[in-house]
Amino acid sequence: MDFISNILYQVGTSFEENNIDLELRKKLDAGKLYSSYRYSEIYLFGKVFESVCYLWYMDNKLTTIEYRFHNRFLEHFIESINDELPQNNKLNKDPFIEKHEYYAFQESVAIHLVDLNTNFFLLRISNTSTLLNIKNSNNKQT
């Protein structure tokens, strides 16, 4: 998927202690959440977008990248991501979630578009094993 190569961070990379763009937001048993709140732009699908970036690290490896975008771009993201995915593996809508959540798995990478509220959605990119760990920990809590 070409658009993933335009993202500054790549899942599976090591954490760099001296990265001044990152701020530790939360320590968890399974890992740490960092965010970058400085003004940032990202070039995706032929356009420049403003975004806040959240990075999830587990065992000092980047496992999940989240970008928050304004909802007016949601349809553009859905269409653009689907253009890059194989015909038999387009974004699917999860029928068990009330809010809109689209997802696809391709080459051990999971892509999610999560409708947060009337203003924003998340583009979430993670490795598949991270999603399985999160899903398993959620099942243990219920």
N, C-alpha and C positions, 0 to 999 in steps of 0.2 A: 504494500500500500504506500503509494508515493507521499501522501500527506503526512505520514508519521515521520518521514525523514526530514520534514521542515520543523519539527518540534525540537526545541533546544535540549531537552532531556530525553534519555532513552532508558526504557525499563531494562533492569539487569545490571546497570552500571553501579559502581561503588560510590559511596558518599564521600564528599570532599569536605573536610572540616573547615577549610579556609574559604568556602564559598560565601562571600559576604552578601549575596542576594537572598540568602535563605534565613528564615527566622524559625526557631523551634516553637511550635504551637502547642504540642501535647505529647507527653510520654505515655506509652501504653505498654502492657506486658509483652505484646507481640511485636512492637516496633515504635517508631516515632513519626510524627507528622510535622513536616516543615511547610512553610508557605513563603511566597514572594509577593510582597504587597507594593513593591515599587511599580511605578507606571511601566507597563509592559505592553508590547505589541507582538503579535505573532502573524506570520504570513501563511495562510492556508487557502487552498482552492482559488488562487488567483486574487485574493483580497487580503488587506491588513485588518486585523481585529484587535481591539483592546481587551485585556483579560487579566484576571487574577489567577495565579497558578498555585496549586497545592501538590505537594510531593509526599508520598508515603514510602518510608524506608522500613524494611524488616531485615534484621541481621546485616545492617549496613549496605544493603542492596536496594536500589530503587525498584519498587514493585508496582506502584500505581502513580499515574500522572493525571491530575484533574485541572481542567481549564474552565473557568466560569465565563459564559458569554450572555449577551442580551438575547431574550427570546425571539426577537424579530429575525434572528439568523438561523433559527432551528430548522426550518424547512430547507434552507440552503445547505446546511450541514448534512441533513438526511439525504438529499439528492446527490450531493457531491461525494459522500462516503459510498453510497450505493453505486455510483459510477465507477469507483475504484475496486469494488468487490466483485468476485465472480458471479455470474448470473444465478447460480444455484445457492448463493450464500449472501443474500442481501440482509440489511438490518431488519430484525423482527421486533414486533411489539410484544412485550410481556403481558399476557392476558390476566395475570394474577396480581398485578400492581395497579392501584387506582390511578396514580399519576402516570403520565406518558413516560415510558422507558423503552428505548430501542437498544438492541444489542446485536453483536455479531462476533464470531470467533474465527480468526484467520491466522494461520501460521503461528500458533501458540500465543497469540495476542488477542485480548478481549477488548472490544470497543463498545462503550455504552454512551448513550445520550440520555441524560436524566433531566426531566422537566422539574425544576425546583419549585417555582412559583410563577406568578404572572409576569415576572420580570426577567428571570434568569434560568439557564439550563447549564448542565455540566457536560463537557466532553471528557470521558474517563477512558484512559488507556492503561491496561494492566496485563501482567502475564497471567496465564490461565491458572497456574497453581495458586496465585494470590486469591483469586476469586473462589477457588475450592476451599481454601483455608478460611476465608471470611464466611462462606456459606456454612461450613462445618461448625464454626464457633457460634454462629447465629442459631443453628439447630440445637446446640447444647444448652443454650439459654432458655429455650421454650419448654 
